[in-house]
Amino acid sequence: MVESGTVLLSKLAHLEGAAMPGPQVDTLVEQVLQALPRAGSLTAAIESLRLGLESLVPGLSHTLENEINEAIEIVTRQFERIEILHLHSVISKRPQWYLGPMPTDLHWPAVQSFLLNVKEWPQADVAGIDNSSNEVISLLENPRSPTGSQFSCRGLVVGHVQSGKTANMTAVIAKALDVGYDTVIVLSGLTNKLRHQTQQRLFNDLVLRNQLNWQVLTPNDMNGDFRAPAQGGFLSHSDKAQLAVIKKNVSPLHHLSLAIHRTLPAVLQSLKILVIDDECDQASVNSARGELNMTAINQRIRGILSILPYVSYVGYTATPFANVLINPYRREGQVLDDLYPKDFITALPVPDRYFGTERLFGRPPSDPDNLRQEEEGLDMIRIVRPQEEAWLQPPNRRDRETFQPRMTPSLRRAILYFLATCAARIAREDSNQHMTMLVHTSAYVTVHNRVSTLIEAWVAEKHGEILDCNSALGHKIAEIWSCESARLPLGITQLPHVSIEDIFIHLPAVIERLEFPIENGSSEDRIDYSAQPRTYIVVGGSILARGLTLEGLMVSYFLRTANQYDTLLQMGRWFGYRPRYEDLPRIWMPNQLRIQFRALAAIEQEIRDEIQQYRLMDLTPLEIAVRIRAIPGMAITAANKMTGARRCAVSYWGTHRQTFRFSHQDVGLLERNWSAGAMLVDQAEQLGLRDQLAGERKLWRSVPRRLIRIFIENYSIERTHAGLLPEMLLPFLNIDDSRLDLWNLGIIESGRGNLSEKALGVLGPVRTVRRSKLIDASGVADIKALMTKSDLLIDCLTVDADGSWDELKSLREVEIGQVPLLLLYPIDKVSEPDPPRIGRPRVRQALNAAHDVLGIGIVFPGSVTEGGNSVSVQLIPISAEEIAAIEEEEAVQAEAAGVQ
């Protein structure tokens, strides 16, 4: 159905006398787009439009023929498929399957229209959500894959605190449903309030757009949550999407698991499930001390994902510190995969109108000797003196019950400024909007109650003076307003300046509306933005530090410090969008807290820059380790969430590196690399360093660092091997550490390998190893793994080859000490793969290089905890033997799913 006849006729009649046909065409385009999802085709939608016009005024469709044709042309262009450019993502390689939304889609066009026409969001903002959600959707598994293979996708979307992650999430859900997902499970927060907030947002923005097409499995009331359906499990609907918004507590997750187990196997096999984990760094990350032990919530989530045959799991967070410190590889004895985003990591771009850490706090220079890199933030931060902190915070936990807070000069100034900003917004005709001030001084509930009572009593006592422009407080308000109005750039808002006279005109209405709720785990008088516009001075605790949105937040008075990056960032409820009051927000905080936020601004950007660099290098999430720089005196995240983390810098101690991508058709490069290896072997021979006791192994001991450095300078590394590039590796080889002075050098050969076509220096032709490439590798040959664990022991005589990489490295050092090892791998240029077993898909093909390839592996002594002031996941590379086992397992799964 097109828009109701009366409304459509009035629109077209109003536009009949327009000088240009554009507005009429826009109206017709709007009608066609509304009709498309149910009409099913553009032809049917146009026919519906014509019938509607004729029913209004006979002959009207003929009169508007030119406009209708123009509308058809505009809508037709929207059917053109687009290429999704992964501008912000590190991804595992996969075929492109998603080409953008279509006008015939049911859910996203409705959400898009709602954002633009009802919520009146700027078109640029909605376009940004459209583009970024396209990128996320394209990284999910294709629910309509022609192979029908089971899938379990893991991804991470990194946003910013209060930056519109929920809007992106809503768009992703809508588009996922449009392409074939049919069940959406949203894991949202640890509290009823956070779950309810997300439920209401999704219900209003998504479900109500097409209410008849939904089966909502969780209630809209504050204390509701998921319960296993009465019929026993999930249902397979051909015409309805299922939605469950679930609190991340053990009981609701147990009910979810129960419902899945009770679902009929045939139904479960038909469901394509999208799991959205909101604030996925909270509770979802395993925080058990033992690597193989799991916290209850983490175990529940991992268990649920393990029993879903078709599932894409996407975590959303603004503070990814814990998520990128998960070890992505299974440990021995580990049954369930962890939640490491093995398939993609996407960093959402910073929206233009967003107030974030860098804009508010500035960013220090990355190079202390280059102060020109310094970037100042907006002048919105006001400092609270240490003495005032003592008046508002108990000195310790023991004194919290007897502590009585006192009004301080800075808190008084913050309150008066907030009242003035509320009056200014009313003067700007925003009286129908929420307005909030946050006061967060302590984690203790008793202190919240007393601070709130203090503020409410002070406002009540000073009520008359606040409204009197000639009183001492009236003069103070005028002074504050004059001072604050002059401290920001003139172009920060397009709205006119509000005079002090207008401030006093509207102050009575502000005082009349003012409320003093308390927001913590035990309070009853809590914030509620669901009814009429609210004006709040809210005192709160930890519940404000995760996901809860404070509408219209203009003033924050913030004393409580945190010693963890993620906690500190999440406490910043002042981040976000400030439409029509961009010039008004202010934050009062201690100077030390300001310094910490400023350092976090740089670290936030470094994480996103590093993700971007990995993207440019075409690396996958399993090949990267996002480094997070340490701030003195602060932890990156809770210690029990950092079990996969190791300290590092540009440091190689305790690691092993290998080349597994090669420009295999560049004959000149391959010949130069071979010659570099030959020259190194010749120089080691000339120095008489050959180990005569090594038997058939080709091994040289105590090779000088100088020769190793020359080889690295002459050897060309494929650019995606960031950690082995000369600009990264050579500075490390130059450091003043005696352990790097003398190296062992080994040649890895295969006893049955073909002889190389060209001599490797004085050794003559050598036996080559066989390393076939992956079928989907393009441009460069990706063999996935070069080294085997036994290769570590080429310079050892007594160590058995049984154990993990770390165990073998430790045993090697016990026998020969801390000696670095360089391994040369002559690779057969043909390298045919082993034939797949009957009925199994082929995943490899012949290398077919233009010349025999020389690969390298390097084993560095020492410990991964040495030498650095950053942390990252210690990614333990997969060995060649493990690759073979994984490919065999994948082939078995494919066979079971009926893939030939």
GIWOFEN-V213917 format. One record per residue. N is the residue number from 1. RES is the residue in one letter. BURIAL is b if it has 24 or more other C-alpha atoms within 12 Angstrom, else e. Layout:
n: [N;N]
res: [RES;RES]
burial: [BURIAL;BURIAL]
This chain:
n: [1;2;3;4;5;6;7;8;9;10;11;12;13;14;15;16;17;18;19;20;21;22;23;24;25;26;27;28;29;30;31;32;33;34;35;36;37;38;39;40;41;42;43;44;45;46;47;48;49;50;51;52;53;54;55;56;57;58;59;60;61;62;63;64;65;66;67;68;69;70;71;72;73;74;75;76;77;78;79;80;81;82;83;84;85;86;87;88;89;90;91;92;93;94;95;96;97;98;99;100;101;102;103;104;105;106;107;108;109;110;111;112;113;114;115;116;117;118;119;120;121;122;123;124;125;126;127;128;129;130;131;132;133;134;135;136;137;138;139;140;141;142;143;144;145;146;147;148;149;150;151;152;153;154;155;156;157;158;159;160;161;162;163;164;165;166;167;168;169;170;171;172;173;174;175;176;177;178;179;180;181;182;183;184;185;186;187;188;189;190;191;192;193;194;195;196;197;198;199;200;201;202;203;204;205;206;207;208;209;210;211;212;213;214;215;216;217;218;219;220;221;222;223;224;225;226;227;228;229;230;231;232;233;234;235;236;237;238;239;240;241;242;243;244;245;246;247;248;249;250;251;252;253;254;255;256;257;258;259;260;261;262;263;264;265;266;267;268;269;270;271;272;273;274;275;276;277;278;279;280;281;282;283;284;285;286;287;288;289;290;291;292;293;294;295;296;297;298;299;300;301;302;303;304;305;306;307;308;309;310;311;312;313;314;315;316;317;318;319;320;321;322;323;324;325;326;327;328;329;330;331;332;333;334;335;336;337;338;339;340;341;342;343;344;345;346;347;348;349;350;351;352;353;354;355;356;357;358;359;360;361;362;363;364;365;366;367;368;369;370;371;372;373;374;375;376;377;378;379;380;381;382;383;384;385;386;387;388;389;390;391;392;393;394;395;396;397;398;399;400;401;402;403;404;405;406;407;408;409;410;411;412;413;414;415;416;417;418;419;420;421;422;423;424;425;426;427;428;429;430;431;432;433;434;435;436;437;438;439;440;441;442;443;444;445;446;447;448;449;450;451;452;453;454;455;456;457;458;459;460;461;462;463;464;465;466;467;468;469;470;471;472;473;474;475;476;477;478;479;480;481;482;483;484;485;486;487;488;489;490;491;492;493;494;495;496;497;498;499;500;501;502;503;504;505;506;507;508;509;510;511;512;513;514;515;516;517;518;519;520;521;522;523;524;525;526;527;528;529;530;531;532;533;534;535;536;537;538;539;540;541;542;543;544;545;546;547;548;549;550;551;552;553;554;555;556;557;558;559;560;561;562;563;564;565;566;567;568;569;570;571;572;573;574;575;576;577;578;579;580;581;582;583;584;585;586;587;588;589;590;591;592;593;594;595;596;597;598;599;600;601;602;603;604;605;606;607;608;609;610;611;612;613;614;615;616;617;618;619;620;621;622;623;624;625;626;627;628;629;630;631;632;633;634;635;636;637;638;639;640;641;642;643;644;645;646;647;648;649;650;651;652;653;654;655;656;657;658;659;660;661;662;663;664;665;666;667;668;669;670;671;672;673;674;675;676;677;678;679;680;681;682;683;684;685;686;687;688;689;690;691;692;693;694;695;696;697;698;699;700;701;702;703;704;705;706;707;708;709;710;711;712;713;714;715;716;717;718;719;720;721;722;723;724;725;726;727;728;729;730;731;732;733;734;735;736;737;738;739;740;741;742;743;744;745;746;747;748;749;750;751;752;753;754;755;756;757;758;759;760;761;762;763;764;765;766;767;768;769;770;771;772;773;774;775;776;777;778;779;780;781;782;783;784;785;786;787;788;789;790;791;792;793;794;795;796;797;798;799;800;801;802;803;804;805;806;807;808;809;810;811;812;813;814;815;816;817;818;819;820;821;822;823;824;825;826;827;828;829;830;831;832;833;834;835;836;837;838;839;840;841;842;843;844;845;846;847;848;849;850;851;852;853;854;855;856;857;858;859;860;861;862;863;864;865;866;867;868;869;870;871;872;873;874;875;876;877;878;879;880;881;882;883;884;885;886;887;888;889;890;891;892;893;894;895;896;897;898;899;900]
res: [M;V;E;S;G;T;V;L;L;S;K;L;A;H;L;E;G;A;A;M;P;G;P;Q;V;D;T;L;V;E;Q;V;L;Q;A;L;P;R;A;G;S;L;T;A;A;I;E;S;L;R;L;G;L;E;S;L;V;P;G;L;S;H;T;L;E;N;E;I;N;E;A;I;E;I;V;T;R;Q;F;E;R;I;E;I;L;H;L;H;S;V;I;S;K;R;P;Q;W;Y;L;G;P;M;P;T;D;L;H;W;P;A;V;Q;S;F;L;L;N;V;K;E;W;P;Q;A;D;V;A;G;I;D;N;S;S;N;E;V;I;S;L;L;E;N;P;R;S;P;T;G;S;Q;F;S;C;R;G;L;V;V;G;H;V;Q;S;G;K;T;A;N;M;T;A;V;I;A;K;A;L;D;V;G;Y;D;T;V;I;V;L;S;G;L;T;N;K;L;R;H;Q;T;Q;Q;R;L;F;N;D;L;V;L;R;N;Q;L;N;W;Q;V;L;T;P;N;D;M;N;G;D;F;R;A;P;A;Q;G;G;F;L;S;H;S;D;K;A;Q;L;A;V;I;K;K;N;V;S;P;L;H;H;L;S;L;A;I;H;R;T;L;P;A;V;L;Q;S;L;K;I;L;V;I;D;D;E;C;D;Q;A;S;V;N;S;A;R;G;E;L;N;M;T;A;I;N;Q;R;I;R;G;I;L;S;I;L;P;Y;V;S;Y;V;G;Y;T;A;T;P;F;A;N;V;L;I;N;P;Y;R;R;E;G;Q;V;L;D;D;L;Y;P;K;D;F;I;T;A;L;P;V;P;D;R;Y;F;G;T;E;R;L;F;G;R;P;P;S;D;P;D;N;L;R;Q;E;E;E;G;L;D;M;I;R;I;V;R;P;Q;E;E;A;W;L;Q;P;P;N;R;R;D;R;E;T;F;Q;P;R;M;T;P;S;L;R;R;A;I;L;Y;F;L;A;T;C;A;A;R;I;A;R;E;D;S;N;Q;H;M;T;M;L;V;H;T;S;A;Y;V;T;V;H;N;R;V;S;T;L;I;E;A;W;V;A;E;K;H;G;E;I;L;D;C;N;S;A;L;G;H;K;I;A;E;I;W;S;C;E;S;A;R;L;P;L;G;I;T;Q;L;P;H;V;S;I;E;D;I;F;I;H;L;P;A;V;I;E;R;L;E;F;P;I;E;N;G;S;S;E;D;R;I;D;Y;S;A;Q;P;R;T;Y;I;V;V;G;G;S;I;L;A;R;G;L;T;L;E;G;L;M;V;S;Y;F;L;R;T;A;N;Q;Y;D;T;L;L;Q;M;G;R;W;F;G;Y;R;P;R;Y;E;D;L;P;R;I;W;M;P;N;Q;L;R;I;Q;F;R;A;L;A;A;I;E;Q;E;I;R;D;E;I;Q;Q;Y;R;L;M;D;L;T;P;L;E;I;A;V;R;I;R;A;I;P;G;M;A;I;T;A;A;N;K;M;T;G;A;R;R;C;A;V;S;Y;W;G;T;H;R;Q;T;F;R;F;S;H;Q;D;V;G;L;L;E;R;N;W;S;A;G;A;M;L;V;D;Q;A;E;Q;L;G;L;R;D;Q;L;A;G;E;R;K;L;W;R;S;V;P;R;R;L;I;R;I;F;I;E;N;Y;S;I;E;R;T;H;A;G;L;L;P;E;M;L;L;P;F;L;N;I;D;D;S;R;L;D;L;W;N;L;G;I;I;E;S;G;R;G;N;L;S;E;K;A;L;G;V;L;G;P;V;R;T;V;R;R;S;K;L;I;D;A;S;G;V;A;D;I;K;A;L;M;T;K;S;D;L;L;I;D;C;L;T;V;D;A;D;G;S;W;D;E;L;K;S;L;R;E;V;E;I;G;Q;V;P;L;L;L;L;Y;P;I;D;K;V;S;E;P;D;P;P;R;I;G;R;P;R;V;R;Q;A;L;N;A;A;H;D;V;L;G;I;G;I;V;F;P;G;S;V;T;E;G;G;N;S;V;S;V;Q;L;I;P;I;S;A;E;E;I;A;A;I;E;E;E;E;A;V;Q;A;E;A;A;G;V;Q]
burial: [b;b;b;e;e;e;e;b;b;e;b;b;e;e;e;e;e;e;e;e;e;e;e;b;b;b;b;b;b;b;b;b;b;b;b;b;b;b;b;e;b;b;e;e;b;b;b;b;b;b;e;b;b;e;e;e;e;e;e;b;b;e;e;b;e;e;b;b;b;b;b;b;e;b;b;b;e;b;e;e;e;e;e;b;e;b;b;b;b;b;b;b;b;e;e;e;b;b;b;b;b;b;b;b;b;b;b;b;b;b;b;b;b;b;b;e;e;e;e;e;e;e;e;e;b;b;e;b;b;b;b;b;b;b;b;b;b;b;b;b;b;b;b;b;e;e;e;e;b;b;b;b;b;b;b;b;b;b;b;b;b;b;b;b;b;b;b;b;b;b;b;b;b;b;b;b;b;b;b;b;b;b;b;b;b;b;b;b;b;b;b;b;b;b;b;b;b;b;b;b;b;b;b;b;b;b;b;e;b;b;e;e;b;b;b;b;b;b;b;b;e;e;e;b;b;b;b;b;b;e;e;e;b;b;b;b;e;e;e;b;b;b;b;b;b;b;b;b;b;b;e;b;b;b;b;b;b;b;b;b;b;e;b;e;e;e;b;b;b;b;b;b;b;b;b;b;b;b;b;b;b;b;b;b;b;b;b;e;e;e;b;b;e;b;b;e;b;b;b;b;b;b;b;b;b;b;b;b;b;b;b;b;b;b;b;b;b;b;b;b;b;b;b;b;b;b;b;b;b;e;e;e;e;e;e;b;b;b;b;b;b;b;b;b;b;b;b;b;b;b;b;e;b;b;b;b;b;b;b;b;b;b;b;b;e;e;e;e;e;e;e;e;e;e;e;e;b;b;b;b;b;b;b;b;e;e;e;b;b;e;b;b;b;b;e;e;e;e;e;e;e;e;b;e;b;b;b;b;e;b;b;b;b;b;b;b;b;b;b;b;b;b;b;b;b;b;b;b;e;e;b;e;b;b;b;b;b;b;b;b;b;b;b;b;b;b;b;b;b;b;b;b;b;b;b;b;e;e;b;e;e;e;b;e;b;b;b;e;b;e;e;e;b;b;e;b;b;b;e;b;b;e;e;b;b;e;e;e;e;e;e;b;e;e;e;e;b;b;e;b;b;b;b;b;e;b;b;b;e;b;b;e;b;b;b;b;b;b;b;b;b;e;e;e;e;b;b;b;b;e;e;e;b;b;b;b;b;b;b;b;b;b;b;b;b;b;b;b;b;b;b;b;b;b;b;b;b;b;b;b;b;b;b;b;b;b;b;b;b;b;b;b;b;b;b;b;b;b;b;b;b;b;b;b;b;b;b;b;b;b;e;b;b;b;b;b;b;b;b;b;b;b;b;b;b;b;b;b;b;b;b;b;b;b;b;e;b;b;b;b;b;b;b;b;b;b;b;b;b;b;b;e;e;b;b;b;b;b;b;b;b;b;b;b;b;b;b;b;b;b;b;b;b;b;b;b;b;b;b;b;b;b;b;b;e;e;e;e;b;b;b;b;b;b;b;b;b;b;b;b;b;b;b;b;b;e;e;e;b;b;b;e;e;e;e;e;b;b;b;b;b;b;b;b;b;e;b;b;b;e;b;b;b;b;b;b;b;b;b;b;b;b;b;b;b;b;e;e;b;b;e;b;b;e;e;e;e;e;b;b;b;b;b;b;b;b;b;b;b;e;e;e;e;e;b;b;e;b;e;b;e;e;b;e;e;b;b;b;b;b;b;b;b;b;e;e;b;e;e;b;b;b;b;b;b;b;b;b;b;b;b;b;b;b;b;b;e;e;e;e;e;e;e;e;b;b;e;b;b;b;b;b;b;e;e;b;e;b;b;b;b;b;b;b;b;b;b;b;b;b;b;b;b;e;e;e;e;e;e;e;b;b;b;b;b;b;b;b;b;e;b;b;b;b;b;b;b;b;b;b;b;b;b;b;b;e;e;e;e;b;b;b;b;b;b;b;b;b;b;b;e;e;b;b;e;e;b;e;e;e;b;e;e;e;e;e;e;e;e;e]
